[in-house]
Amino acid sequence: MLPVDSTIITIGIMMSVVLYSGLFIADHHRARAYVRENLGAPFIIAFIVLLVAAAIMFSLNYSHYANLFSEYAYLAILIGVILQVVSLRAGRRSNAFGDGVSGSDNPE
């Protein structure tokens, strides 16, 4: 059996590979455009993955690792929300000048 540290690293690598392959294999161009328009999306997805990993570690009685994952999840959601606000403001600013198409699909 692998030591706990190797197991956690392996689980993290497997989850990130599955997540990113699912995002980019399905529709590579749409996913790339979505991430460009929503800068915080990868961090929000990382928050979800880390929170699930923390719940799994807590259920396996690895409370130290659960706390560590939850701290990283908190940082990820904080960074993700800040980047979403920045991208939202940048999208509004580019729409005000008429050179961007981010935002709503309303033809006004």
matplotlib code that plots the C-alpha trace (Angstrom):
import matplotlib.pyplot as plt

x = [0.0, 1.2, 2.0, -0.7, 1.1, 1.6, -2.1, -3.3, -1.0, -2.2, -5.9, -5.2, -3.5, -6.2, -9.0, -7.2, -6.6, -10.2, -11.5, -9.3, -9.6, -13.4, -13.3, -11.0, -11.8, -15.5, -15.3, -11.8, -12.6, -15.7, -13.9, -11.0, -13.3, -15.3, -12.1, -10.9, -14.2, -14.5, -11.1, -12.1, -13.7, -10.7, -10.3, -14.0, -13.7, -10.6, -12.6, -15.3, -12.7, -10.8, -13.9, -14.9, -11.4, -11.6, -14.9, -13.3, -10.3, -12.5, -14.6, -11.3, -10.3, -7.5, -8.6, -5.3, -5.4, -9.1, -8.3, -5.4, -7.7, -10.4, -7.9, -6.7, -10.4, -11.0, -8.1, -9.2, -12.8, -11.4, -9.1, -11.9, -14.5, -12.0, -11.1, -14.8, -15.4, -12.4, -13.6, -17.1, -15.9, -13.7, -16.6, -18.8, -16.1, -15.5, -19.2, -19.5, -16.9, -18.6, -15.5, -16.5, -19.2, -19.0, -22.1, -25.6, -26.8, -29.2, -28.8, -29.5]
y = [0.0, 3.5, 6.0, 8.6, 11.4, 9.5, 8.5, 12.0, 13.2, 10.4, 11.2, 14.9, 14.2, 11.8, 14.3, 17.1, 14.9, 13.8, 17.4, 19.1, 16.3, 16.4, 20.2, 20.4, 17.2, 17.8, 21.2, 22.6, 26.0, 26.7, 25.7, 28.0, 30.9, 30.3, 30.4, 33.6, 35.3, 33.9, 34.1, 32.7, 29.5, 27.2, 28.4, 27.8, 24.3, 23.7, 24.8, 22.2, 19.4, 20.4, 20.5, 17.0, 15.8, 17.3, 15.5, 12.2, 12.7, 13.6, 10.4, 8.4, 9.9, 12.0, 15.2, 16.9, 16.5, 17.4, 20.7, 21.3, 20.7, 22.9, 25.7, 25.4, 25.3, 28.6, 30.2, 28.9, 30.3, 33.6, 33.9, 32.7, 35.2, 38.1, 37.0, 36.7, 40.3, 41.5, 39.7, 41.0, 44.6, 44.1, 42.7, 45.7, 48.1, 46.6, 46.6, 50.3, 51.1, 48.7, 46.6, 43.5, 40.9, 39.5, 39.8, 39.2, 38.1, 41.0, 42.8, 46.3]
z = [0.0, -0.8, 2.0, 2.6, 0.9, -2.3, -2.2, -1.9, -4.6, -6.9, -6.2, -6.9, -10.2, -11.3, -10.5, -12.3, -15.4, -15.6, -15.0, -17.6, -20.2, -19.9, -20.3, -23.3, -25.2, -25.3, -27.1, -27.0, -28.6, -26.5, -23.3, -24.1, -25.0, -21.8, -19.6, -21.4, -20.7, -17.1, -15.6, -12.3, -13.7, -13.2, -9.6, -8.9, -10.4, -8.3, -5.3, -6.0, -6.5, -3.4, -1.3, -2.5, -1.7, 1.8, 2.4, 1.2, 3.4, 6.4, 5.9, 5.8, 9.2, 7.8, 9.4, 9.0, 5.2, 5.2, 6.9, 4.5, 1.4, 2.8, 3.4, -0.2, -1.3, 0.5, -1.2, -4.6, -4.2, -3.0, -6.0, -8.3, -7.1, -7.4, -11.0, -11.9, -10.7, -12.7, -15.8, -15.3, -15.0, -18.1, -20.1, -19.1, -20.0, -23.4, -24.1, -23.2, -25.9, -28.4, -29.0, -27.1, -27.3, -23.8, -21.6, -22.8, -26.2, -26.4, -29.7, -28.2]

ax = plt.figure().add_subplot(projection="3d")
ax.plot(x, y, z, "-o")
ax.set_aspect("equal")
plt.show()
